[in-house]
Amino acid sequence: MLGNDDYLNWRKSTFSGANGDCVEVAERGRLVAVRHSKEPEQGTLLYTRSELAAFIRGCKAGEFDDLASI
């Protein structure tokens, strides 16, 4: 986790709920930064693009569907 990354161009999904419970992502050099949209002061996690791509492929394949309470 890192400190304040408010200077980054943060984006969040259009599927985010009205209550703001979502993650935000931003490019941070060669890495991708991820943080909680409601509590950005809690810090930022950094992932390589290949790590994020593997996670996204898993999401698309439904590997994490049991973790969502939609």
N, C-alpha and C positions, 0 to 999 in steps of 0.2 A: 504494500500500500504506500501511496505517496501523499504528499501534502496537497495544497490547494492548486487545482488545475482549472480554475474558473476562466482562464484566458483561452481555453480550447473552444473549438466550434462544436458544442455538444448537440447531439440529435437523439430523439427518442421515437419509438414506434408510434404510428398512428393508431395502433391497437391499445394504447395505454388507456387506463381507466380515468374517469373524471377526477378521482381522488388523488391522482398523481403517482400511484404505485407502479413504477416502471423503472427500468434501468436506462441510462443514457450512455451513448458511445461517442467517442471522438478519436480522430487520428492524432497520434502523439509521436511524431517522427516515424520510425519504422514499426511502431507498435500501435495497438488499439487500446485506448483507455476505456474503462467501464466503471460506472458509479451508480448509486441509488439516486433516483431523481428527487425524492422527497428529503433525503438526508445527504446532500453532496459533501457536507463537512466531515462525514465519516471516512472520507478518503477515496482513493482511486486504485483500481486493480489494473495491471497492464498485462496484455496478452500479445503474443506474436500473431501475425495474420493467419499462419497455418493452424495455430491453436484455436483461434476463433472460427476458422473455416470448419474444423473438425466438429466443434460444438454445434454450429449452425446445421451441418449435415445431420447430426444426431437429432436435432430438433425437428428438422424436416421429415426425418424417418420415424418420428413419433417415439423416440427412445426415452424422452423425459415427460411424456404426457401425464404419467401418474403423479408428477410433482405439481401440476397445475390444478388450482381449485376454481376453475371457471364454471 
